[in-house]
Amino acid sequence: MNLRLIALSLLVASASTNVACKKDSASEAPEPAAEAAPPPAPEPEPEAAATPEPEAAPAPEPAPAAKDLATVVAGLEKGKTFQELLVAAELDKDLTSGDVSLTILVPTDEAFAKLPKGTLDKWKKNKEQLQKALKYHFIPGLNDSAKLGNYRTAPTAAGPELPIKQSQDSEMTIDGAKLLEINIPASNGLVHVIDKVLQPPKK
């Protein structure tokens, strides 16, 4: 019986020792390492500012259309008398047509004032004669001053030709008239202002 007690005591002691060893092993076990924190997310790059597209340059305004001969003559400050005679002779409407191409020599009001007394009244009473006198100032086609300088004569809408001369100092005269203003453009011709009223030669 003593042997049994001794054996039982040894078993109890052995079991206690095993439990103590397990506790020590558990206490000596290393703690699990803390998980590493995830790296911070990269900050988003700021968006590049959109480059504004250059504004298109405004389209240039179209050039004003050239006026017809009748309108150009009517607008001459020193050509009022000639314009009035065109209306009286009913030639002004012909000068609005795009089908005509004329070079007109317009005498100044001062030039008309130098005509012999009664000349204008005589012309106004005879429309055919007035038309002929005015058409003697019409040269068919576009003739700028440089082109006229190459001529010795120039045809007219009245029939007779105009004599053209060049002086030694290159001053041009047309049937004795000097050019005061030159190359005034119109949609259907050109205008030159002269200092003398041209009169067709008498037959």
Secondary structure, DSSP 8 states (H G I E B T S, - for coil): -HHHHHHHHHHHHHHHHHHHHHHHHHHHS---------------------------------------HHHHHHT-TT-HHHHHHHHHTT-TTGGG-TT--EEEEEE-HHHHHTS-TTHHHHHHH-HHHHHHHHHTTEEES---HHHHTT-SEE--TTSS-EEEEE-TT--EEETTEEEEEEEEEETTEEEEEESS-------
